[in-house]
Amino acid sequence: MRRRTLPAAAGLAMAVIAASAATVMATASEPPALAATTLTDNWYASAPYLMPVSNNPPDPTVVMSATGQKAFQLAFILAPNGGGCSPTWDGTNPVSSDTAVAGVIGRIRAAGGDVSVSVGGYGGTKLGQTCGTAAATAAAYQQVVTKYGLRAIDFDLEEPEYENSAAIANELGAAKTLQTNNPGLFVSVTLPGTGAGTGWFGTQLLDQARGLGFNPNNFSIMPFDGGFGGGSAQVSALEGFHGLLMTHLNWDSDTAYRHEGFSGMNGKSDAGEMFQPGDFQAVYDYATSHHLGRFTFWSVNRDRPCVGTTDNGVCSNTTQNAWDFTKFSTRWANASPTSLPPPTTKPPGPCSPPEWVAGNVYTGGAQVTHNKHTWTAKWWTQNEEPGKAGVWADNGPC
């Protein structure tokens, strides 16, 4: 999904907003004080994305005052543009020497709010690609958690890393390590959405997570930039993803809904789709009635009408008042449970691989359960039933 990480050019009105953001950054503290009030998980699960140093960031405390929103998802942590295994903001600003984002976080916390930090995104090089191992990737992300005293982190796993199983293994392994080493840390995983819920690489990601015994608080899809015709198409995708969570993670229906999330895009998407407040309302109704575990969107930087610019990075290109979409996240947080712990499913064991599904694509080494046996694919296969095709090695009864 296309998420901009470069500063956007904008008109005079956006320059005024940028000047406001510069004032925010000028009050930087190192490190930021912890939130004055400990937030419950529903606020981290509602946190909309905000780029704190790019795309003319608004003053988050102004947004908080106008909407009641208490948390923001700050984006994005990447590998350095020149390579390496140290965390940076947008590939250019090292976390180790940061004061600008620390200042933004300090202001949010002083106003009674808090932040989650998102790693990855659409652009740039991801740490899972450069760190080499899950342990090294975890160590890099732990620097971010420690520096900012985080209680929440989001793994936004997108292209091209999304198509690299070794890099995804590093990211998921790092997420599991952070979850273990930072008790109570709220961990979300965000991945691209399709009309069926998510694509082939998304289902492989779910299988990898299960193989690691990793259960985040939430798996979310981004149903945009894929030919989505408004809220009804997004609801259909979420329902499809619900089925994939049950199939690939062996979750019951209620567990799948409560650990599923929506990560939308407000206004005009990069692919030209248009998501109006009415579309958000349709998804909101679905999310609350099915007890989904996360409701967020990209981005607060875009949650304002276009004045003097049509730059899609800094305004929505739809008719709205400032912060109309953020108000949906606030409503969702106030309507949702206050505690969203990870599922308690067990790591792989006998009969723990997901059930074989006709039509799914499996690559060499993939494991499934079928007719009370576990099977391992010898090579790429689709629509070849275990026990009836030589592509599957029988691992025995379970």
Steps between C-alpha positions, in 0.01 A plus 500: 500500500639839407598701802702811445818554696636811328406855598221625276495831316201708606346844476492788744235345724711186543810710570314650795427149627863405452606804702271383780665158486843664516391664826406156630842361414681795654380392844680164472595311813735204537360252582127587502320457829262207524131569444338681790214249482548134415284431198309178448569288192196622311668840461813347346274291277322818386814709446494657151828530309689828522832586338668720761783636283367473142192598297436827687404345834223672696536577868365179658385681812270712282356179354460355851312806618270500196420128494566345841750259342764390752754305294683522168692247290827677413649392166746366385810332643728379218855384441746777410481597133866408463451158657556362847310365796426810706153656524425833334198717433422486128843355427677828573471601868672263747291406800812507716542877457137598450353794688230611254270197530578477871364853531179408318454198726565713806227745403249222431575341838483831682148536357399162646556291189756252374647354182566176323784490247463332162792321336512432127243654270501518121816693419865463593705205623373305800712376788384144437675522163832630633548363851561141390339317791188525711716562809682792337171642374351474848803675650454791257132535585570468871700823470180672386289346777755598763573849368134606496369284785251338265196301607398419142664426165365427151667281235382638164622227265480610138680468167769415412581347839155342503606267218825396672432209735840534671443870572148429626639226724738760647213743559265244656780350708593848621137575585476181705824587684379851579171361627687258730757751625254786555202355689176678417632650175210535253616353168306539176587359156370684194503351150358578156136420430329349196141427413549152649643644822869481420708346222731204472788672681260600776390142559865393500565765765220357715646151459845628596359666812331179603815302433687730739229476764460877473163649591481881479218695654371561150533424129365785285449538126515814286205477260598777259716543189349178369190602308275534805163661430439668833396372839295202385801354315716557807251321724499207257881486515496506879255213505725308264799568720303374799469166323872493423585564866288201600648276230867592533521561874244243611302765689130477571275767353484724808877489556559589135265800510642633827857485367425635152540862401420761238766743378333725245591802290302821527394689190670437167734202493819480296313276254218754460242328721292737709409428861249744645391534864197287403734215403676526834158488668419173320826342615457645849156337529646166391800534733293579808230241432757224445730615784807554282821564687636802313370800303758739355581684178766669289537781593446798731731702272230457233199553728425856389351670195730603218576873500750631248615149410368163384804314635367163612759480777369801692124513434218263412372638169144450622242729659555497874574704809837465664536176701165348391660159447694506827168531681411149379808360676404683817145366484630148446733521801215618722272220377749213521631273778779646710719189486597312185756235601666276242330166436623206703535251216791261542807489276523221244476143625319185387218588262574869549572601137198658331253284313574443133277723286429421137595800289769627735854511361764319706876519448767247588523453878144617572319282752131417520265269684264272306307188603669501842850489349755778459657548158794696359503633144803387301459778245244754373148359491138603461181289499698178562353325802735356762493121487402501134795682347873433518578865573408444868725316749300326774634593843274247669178504701430765760 
